[in-house]
Amino acid sequence: MVGPSQKISNSFPDPAQVKRLLESPEGQTLLRLLQSDGGGGLRQAAESLRRGDAQGAQAALSPLLAGTQGEMLAQRLEEQL
């Protein structure tokens, strides 16, 4: 079964969509969640994406998005795409 966070990671919206999503209340909550470990997971995911390693990025973000709050946020953000 594919979870909401996996569905989001499999599609890359255009930059305008990303900006709109990040400015939404859910996007702001997601950013706070991603920074909860001091931003290490987010930095690791960004580095993986720069190398073209989408699976590595997903693995770096998975612990941060695991749990009820992360899954709910991912689902709400996906609905906005």
ZIZI-V8483 format. One record per residue. N is the residue number from 1. PSI is psi in degrees with one decimal (999 if undefined). OMEGA is omega in degrees with one decimal (* if undefined). Layout:
{{N & PSI & OMEGA} {N & PSI & OMEGA}}
This chain:
{{1 & 134.5 & -179.1} {2 & 125.2 & 179.9} {3 & 166.2 & -178.7} {4 & -37.8 & -179.2} {5 & -31.7 & 177.7} {6 & -38.0 & 179.2} {7 & -41.2 & 179.2} {8 & -42.6 & -176.6} {9 & -19.2 & -178.8} {10 & -6.1 & 178.6} {11 & 135.0 & -178.1} {12 & 106.5 & 179.4} {13 & 166.0 & 179.0} {14 & 160.5 & -176.0} {15 & -35.1 & 179.4} {16 & -38.7 & 177.6} {17 & -42.6 & 179.7} {18 & -45.2 & 179.5} {19 & -45.7 & 180.0} {20 & -43.5 & -179.9} {21 & -42.9 & -178.4} {22 & -23.7 & 178.3} {23 & -11.0 & 179.3} {24 & 160.8 & 177.0} {25 & -39.2 & 179.1} {26 & -39.2 & 178.1} {27 & -40.8 & 178.2} {28 & -40.2 & 177.0} {29 & -41.0 & 178.1} {30 & -42.9 & 178.7} {31 & -41.8 & 177.3} {32 & -40.7 & 178.7} {33 & -43.0 & -179.6} {34 & -23.8 & 179.4} {35 & 0.2 & -175.2} {36 & -22.2 & 177.8} {37 & 21.4 & -177.6} {38 & 7.8 & 178.2} {39 & 2.2 & -177.2} {40 & -44.7 & 179.5} {41 & -39.0 & 178.9} {42 & -42.2 & 177.0} {43 & -41.5 & 179.2} {44 & -41.0 & 178.5} {45 & -42.9 & 179.5} {46 & -42.2 & 178.5} {47 & -41.1 & 177.3} {48 & -43.1 & 179.2} {49 & -38.2 & 176.9} {50 & -33.6 & 178.4} {51 & -2.4 & -179.1} {52 & 18.9 & -177.2} {53 & 82.5 & -178.8} {54 & -36.4 & 179.2} {55 & -39.1 & 177.2} {56 & -39.2 & 177.8} {57 & -43.5 & 179.5} {58 & -40.8 & 179.2} {59 & -37.0 & 179.6} {60 & -33.5 & -177.6} {61 & -21.6 & -175.6} {62 & -46.9 & 179.9} {63 & -32.7 & -179.1} {64 & -31.9 & -177.6} {65 & -5.4 & 178.6} {66 & 153.0 & 179.2} {67 & 170.5 & -173.2} {68 & -47.4 & -177.0} {69 & -46.3 & -179.8} {70 & -43.2 & 179.5} {71 & -41.7 & 179.1} {72 & -42.3 & 178.4} {73 & -44.4 & 179.4} {74 & -41.4 & 179.8} {75 & -45.1 & 179.1} {76 & -40.7 & 178.8} {77 & -39.4 & 178.4} {78 & -39.1 & 179.7} {79 & -25.6 & -179.6} {80 & -12.9 & -179.5} {81 & 999 & *}}
